[in-house]
Amino acid sequence: MPRVGIATRLWRRRRLFLGVFLTVFGLSVVALLVLPVRYAATGSVIVAEPEPGTANSSAAWAQRSGDPADLESQLLQVRSPRILRLAMAQPGIAEAARRECRAVASSGFALARFAGGTTDTCATLLPDSGALVEYLEPRVLVGNVGRSRVLNITYQSSVPEVAQSITNAVITAFMADQRANLAKTREAAAAWIWQEIHQLEKTLREEEGRIQAFRRRQGLVRGSTAPIASERLTSISQQLASAEATRAEAAARLREINADQARGSADSPAVLASRTIGDLKQQSALVSSQIANSETTLGPNHPTIQGLQRERSMYQARMRQEVASVAASARQVYDASGTLVASLQKQLNAAKADVGSATDAEATLADMTRSVELKRAQYADLFRRASDLETEQRILTGSTRVVSLAELPTKPFFPKRLPFLAAGLTLATLLATAAALLRDKTDGTIRAAASIGHAAGAIAVALVPRLSTRRPFAGGELIPGRRAIPLKLALAQARDDAKLQAALRSLYAQIALRHGGRGLRTLLMTSALPEEGKTFTTLALACSVAASGRRVLVVEGDLCAPTFTEALGLPPSPGLVAVLRGEVAVGAAVRHTRFPNLDALPAGRAFESSTELLMGARAAQVVALADDYDLVLIDSPPFGLLADAAALARHADGVLVCARWGRSQVEATAATIDGIRAAGGTMAGAIITMVPPQDQALYRERPAPVAAFLGRV
């Protein structure tokens, strides 16, 4: 079966499309007129903002400020029942909610009353009731603006003032809750820090006491520049060095003096350093000079010389005594210095031991002092942090700030005329398209020649258009939904319908060309169900062929519902019923019509037991009339209702099955074709009747715009 485009399918179902479209769009217009007007008031807050005056933000705060999960938690928190209860606790807000509820309940729109509740329900909306929270929760809308940290808080109400007041109440409650939570957090943190400060202060006192006790036990008393032990060690070291220098100096003098004594001289610096020896040596030299001068004049034995010699000997003796005294003094100094050095050496060793012990104690003391200093720094930091927290608690503004409070709305939020109508137009178009396409997809009626050929097995199909007068005819409606007209009037109109006549002539041309040019002389016309255009097509084809000069006989095989007599204006006749019952001969029942070359054998009176008559031997006599005519057309009852068509099918040269366009079911028509074949009849083809002339371009199997040719079975 050829594929059909969407536009074509919509055109085929244009009435359904238009009906659904107008219905849906009309409902949209009605809804626009009757739906209650709602106003939306919107305020904005920004969350996760650093506190004013905070120079640096922590890494945790920086991560939180861009975390989508934190924004989502803020959204849920704004719409939480706790925040709504805080908002409703503000003066006048609960009364505003009841005012809105009463306004909705008093409106005439049923859906609005259902959404808002009744007047009795509005009385239960108290500030501390769960009913008020349930009423407000679906009306409070919260959403973030793009990827920012700004939250829009919206409330919808039929009263603009109520929308503004409740929105601002929710914002105020949310901000106050944020500040309260932050204040509680800081208060708890400050209390914990003060507790730690008191504990740390107690620990500091205890450790400082232990340090002082340790100093006393270890004797770690400090001098002017260093601990006493270190200063004492330094002093002893200095004294030892001085004593050793003094001993070395005394030893050097003693060696010089001993050397002079051994030589009998007094020339060493240690001896000459003595002023007495210097004076004695000078006096001795003076006496020696006098002796030398006197010996020249007085002689060596002169008493004066001898007196001077005795004086010089006295000076020399005294000088030797003085040298001995100096040597003794140097010995004493040397011995005293040695003793002092030995004493200082012992003191130095003792001081070194004391310093070593003090060094270990100092290291321990330094560790103790360092621990105290760290705790003292921690104490200072905690004290500063506690003071800061108390200060922040007093000047706290919170991490959430108001961007803008809700203004009084002046334009309705819902319904908006243009978007509402555009949505209604779009919805109407979509639903109408879906309905038309679904109806076309599920439609099992015949709308193309290939539909019968596909279902019945490659059978040729003819397309016969309906009357172009757009008026209904007998046997069915020309236009769906309009009243049918009598068959006699329809036949009169058919003679003037050029498109219909062209289709009938093309149909007969194919009949005449069958069987090597001899054509089909006897044709049975049937259908699956009534009102499928079978009788009209039979008579219209007979009139068209007779008008071409050929002799035609139409036989009314529908004995239960005869219509030929009235439609053709025939004189009274015993009819086919009398012939089949053997009451009259066939020729006596045939009547001439007002149409040239057209004779008719009407059914006569209606007869209920028609199947028994048609199955009799006399039915063949009727078919024998084909020898006297160019074409015999037999109109039989619907195949799906009576077995009459099956009884007549075996006597005819071929059977034509009529199916109404857009009404006859493909399955029913295919079952009729299969039944005729099973009854021994020969299928000559199928005719789709009442095809809309403007839709014939859809049927690609036909070679002409008005009909398709019959083919071989």
Secondary structure, 3 states (H helix, E strand, C coil): CCCCCHHHHHHHCHHHHHHHHHHHHHHHHHHHHHCCCEEEEEEEEECCCCCCCCCCCCHHHHHHHCCHHHHHHHHHHHCCHHHHHHHHCCCCHHHHHHHHHHHHHCCCCHHHHHHHCCHHHHHCCCCCCHHHHHHHHHHEEEEECCCCCEEEEEEEECCHHHHHHHHHHHHHHHHHHHHHHHHHHHHHHHHHHHHHHHHHHHHHHHHHHHHHHHHHHHCCCECCCCEHHHHHHHHHHHHHHHHHHHHHHHHHHHHHHHHHHHHCCCCCHHHHCCHHHHHHHHHHHHHHHHHHHHHHHHCCCCHHHHHHHHHHHHHHHHHHHHHHHHHHHHHHHHHHHHHHHHHHHHHHHHHHHHHHHHHHHHHHHHHHHHHHHHHHHHHHHHHHHHHHHHHHHHHCCCCCEEEECCCCCCCCCECCHHHHHHHHHHHHHHHHHHHHHHHHHHCCECCCHHHHHHHHCCCCEEEEECCCCCCCECCECCCCCCCCCCHHHHHHHHCCCHHHHHHHHHHHHHHHCCCCCCCCCEEEEEECCCCCCHHHHHHHHHHHHHHCCCCEEEEECCCCCCCHHHHHCCCCCCHHHHHHCCCCCHHHHCEECCCCCEEEECCCCCCCCHHHHHCCCCHHHHHHHHHHCCEEEEECCCCCCCCHHHHHHCCCCEEEEEEECCCCEHHHHHHHHHHHHHCCCCEEEEEEEEECHHHHHHCCCCCCCCCCCCCCC
